[in-house]
């Protein structure tokens, strides 16, 4: 029986609904389509930030230097990069409903800015029993270790938890550890998908 529901953040709770600001910066900086995300997330330094080897401000200092930007230009690029992201308030409401009957948690590949954003900017940290962030654990999905740590903190066996992520390889990794998993995509009726696993939000 499912007792814990674990959510990814980027691509699930927090999604890029408007890509225009990133695309405008890519054009301005001469980056290829998707080049901004490649720098922030998939570059060697972006991966280091998500593993906690450097902080998020250090990542952006490197990006600025790499692109030969001034401090002000780097700050403007950082703002523009995130400008199209929106928190899914309907999903937040669902999580708060679920929390009355289940444990809720986060497992996210993210840099050092996530915890303060969840706590202070979005003020939703209280919706979760635990928040597991790759930069604090020094390990990233799809490494099975990050799922095992989450289960240990929640006091759950793998079959008692479900994990929700927008990347198929992370879903597969959770399933390999023994968790139920849901591949999240925009438009998915998550309440219904959870109901099919025996989870009730009512």
Buried (B, 14 or more C-beta within 10 A) or exposed (E): EBBBBBBBBBBBBBBBEEBEBBBEBBEEBEBEEEBBBBBBBEBEBBBBBBBBEBBBEBBBBBBBEEBEBEEEBBEBBBEBBBBBBEBBEEBBEBBBBBBEEBBBBBBBBBBBBBBEBBEEEBEBBEBBBBBBBBBBBEBBBBBBEBBBBBBEBBEBEBEBBBBBBBBEEBBEBBBEBBBBBBBBEEEBEBBEBBEEEEBEBE
